[in-house]
Amino acid sequence: MSGVSVLQHFEVYQKSRVAFVQAVAEAATRPQNIEVMQNAGVMQLLRPLLLDNVPSIQQSAALALGRLANYSEDLAEAVVGNEILPQLVYSLSEQNRFVKKAASFVLRAVAKHSPDLAQAVVDSGALDALVPCLEEFDPTVKEAAAWAIGYIAQHTAELAQAVVDAGTVALLVLCIQEPEITLKRISASAMSDICKHSPELAQAVVDAGAVAYLAPLIVHPDAKLKRQVCSCLAQIAKHSVDLAEVVVEAEIFPNVLNCLKDTDAFVRKNAATCIREVAKHTPELAKLIVNSGGAAALVDYVSEAQGNAKLPGIMAVGYIAAFSETLALAIIVSKGVAPLKEALVTEPEDHIKAASAWSLGQIGRHTSDHARALAEGDVLRHLLACMVHQDSSEDLKTKSKRALKAILAKCTHLQALQPLLREAPVKVQKYVLKQFASILPHDVEARRAFVQNGGLQFLQELNETVGGKLTEFIQQINSCYPPEIVEYYSPNYSKRLLEKIEDYSPNA
């Protein structure tokens, strides 16, 4: 056999390998093929091809493995079980950029499923191999590496700490300064996944100077980048006052408020989340948001958002209102009560209703004027309905009860209180009666109205069936009226009159 014919066999073998890996990579894009390939032992066949002497075969083999691992946790575990990770890590040190991208893709696909699989990726030495990829000239290699790093960091504080210890953060901060938008997005996303776990991890990102580069990107025209930037800033701000102040000092206001009007729903939600995470810490930070026009912007956001997207806006409004009567008044003046009541009444999810109840309670608990704004907005009746409804979650019942109790303790608007007297359970009637008992002795008009609206008569009927603290309040209210009027409205009055007729003798 001549040398030429021998080489032909090698060419045929190479072409067959190329055809095989390309076909498998293509087939792996369709879910219906996955099980067939797995049963045919595709992992064992692809594994040696990761170290093929032809780079395009290495790349296609890695691409196929990545697609398989991406498909399900079981397949990702098979990649680990077949000891493919060390070969992928070795591939990252190769010169070929396409192979590096494909290897990073497999690591990301394995790491995304669970903390255990992400730990397996770390244990294989992948982080030390991924870090130099963040310094590659080719931006797409950086992207692939940053993506894998983010997927590892997202699961637990320990994994995120391993990512930080590998020296990734400073390089991610450099990546966010690159001109490529996709690289900026993925770097911001990876930093967000690092920051979310603990104040220490967020501090590591802050110490690398990330905030100074993230903050200006809030006004970037690319929506997907703005989503990631707002998310990352929120994850930094949430942990402590100091970290929130770092974010605020980067001058994100009022630009982040403009994001609440963005055309992209995720930008709007992430911006609201960022504002919430800043607002919750101190009165000073909440005041800064209000002074930047944040009260009106958040109220508009809550009015316009749908479903779960409402939640960060509702919470932000509640945090701001909680700090002081001035800040709560800013929410009332910005017409914040109506959209919160709307959410309480119309939202199907109980956790959104519960957040609305909590925020309404924070607004109304300060003074009689605050409570009156909620009473006039017909909030009390709906809080009561949520509290007593049998289908309400325990959290919704608790938050509605607390809000109602806090508002009633300040409410002097008797017209709003009176309907509650009839509809409320005993535990709420107690707070309503307490308010009447404190107001009626000093207000003649209120005493008259209470009689005319049937309140005094209802009280006498109530007195027949209740005891304890309620009786005490009823006696206090009764003492505001002449005894004959109290007697006139008591349930047995007509019966006693009839008895007097029987006892009366006209000829006596």
Stockholm file with secondary structure:
# STOCKHOLM 1.0

chainA/1-508         MSGVSVLQHFEVYQKSRVAFVQAVAEAATRPQNIEVMQNAGVMQLLRPLLLDNVPSIQQSAALALGRLANYSEDLAEAVVGNEILPQLVYSLSEQNRFVKKAASFVLRAVAKHSPDLAQAVVDSGALDALVPCLEEFDPTVKEAAAWAIGYIAQHTAELAQAVVDAGTVALLVLCIQEPEITLKRISASAMSDICKHSPELAQAVVDAGAVAYLAPLIVHPDAKLKRQVCSCLAQIAKHSVDLAEVVVEAEIFPNVLNCLKDTDAFVRKNAATCIREVAKHTPELAKLIVNSGGAAALVDYVSEAQGNAKLPGIMAVGYIAAFSETLALAIIVSKGVAPLKEALVTEPEDHIKAASAWSLGQIGRHTSDHARALAEGDVLRHLLACMVHQDSSEDLKTKSKRALKAILAKCTHLQALQPLLREAPVKVQKYVLKQFASILPHDVEARRAFVQNGGLQFLQELNETVGGKLTEFIQQINSCYPPEIVEYYSPNYSKRLLEKIEDYSPNA
#=GR chainA/1-508 SS CCHHHHHHHHHHHHHHHHHHHHHHHHHTTSHHHHHHHHHTTHHHHHGGGGGCSSHHHHHHHHHHHHHHHHHCHHHHHHHHHTTCHHHHHHHHTSSCHHHHHHHHHHHHHHHTSCHHHHHHHHHTTHHHHHHHHTTCSSHHHHHHHHHHHHHHHTSCHHHHHHHHHTTHHHHHHHHHTSSCHHHHHHHHHHHHHHHTSCHHHHHHHHHTTHHHHHGGGGGCSCHHHHHHHHHHHHHHHTSCHHHHHHHHHTTCTTHHHHGGGCSSHHHHHHHHHHHHHHHTTCHHHHHHHHHTTHHHHHHHHHHHCCGGGHHHHHHHHHHHHHHCHHHHHHHHHTTCHHHHHHHHHHCSCHHHHHHHHHHHHHHHTSCHHHHHHHHHTTHHHHHHHHHHCTTSCHHHHHHHHHHHHHHHTTCCCHHHHHHHHHHSCHHHHHHHHHHHHHHGGGCHHHHHHHHHTTHHHHHHHHHHHCCTHHHHHHHHHHTTSCHHHHHHHSTTHHHHHHHHHHHCCTTC
#=GC SS_cons         CCHHHHHHHHHHHHHHHHHHHHHHHHHTTSHHHHHHHHHTTHHHHHGGGGGCSSHHHHHHHHHHHHHHHHHCHHHHHHHHHTTCHHHHHHHHTSSCHHHHHHHHHHHHHHHTSCHHHHHHHHHTTHHHHHHHHTTCSSHHHHHHHHHHHHHHHTSCHHHHHHHHHTTHHHHHHHHHTSSCHHHHHHHHHHHHHHHTSCHHHHHHHHHTTHHHHHGGGGGCSCHHHHHHHHHHHHHHHTSCHHHHHHHHHTTCTTHHHHGGGCSSHHHHHHHHHHHHHHHTTCHHHHHHHHHTTHHHHHHHHHHHCCGGGHHHHHHHHHHHHHHCHHHHHHHHHTTCHHHHHHHHHHCSCHHHHHHHHHHHHHHHTSCHHHHHHHHHTTHHHHHHHHHHCTTSCHHHHHHHHHHHHHHHTTCCCHHHHHHHHHHSCHHHHHHHHHHHHHHGGGCHHHHHHHHHTTHHHHHHHHHHHCCTHHHHHHHHHHTTSCHHHHHHHSTTHHHHHHHHHHHCCTTC
//
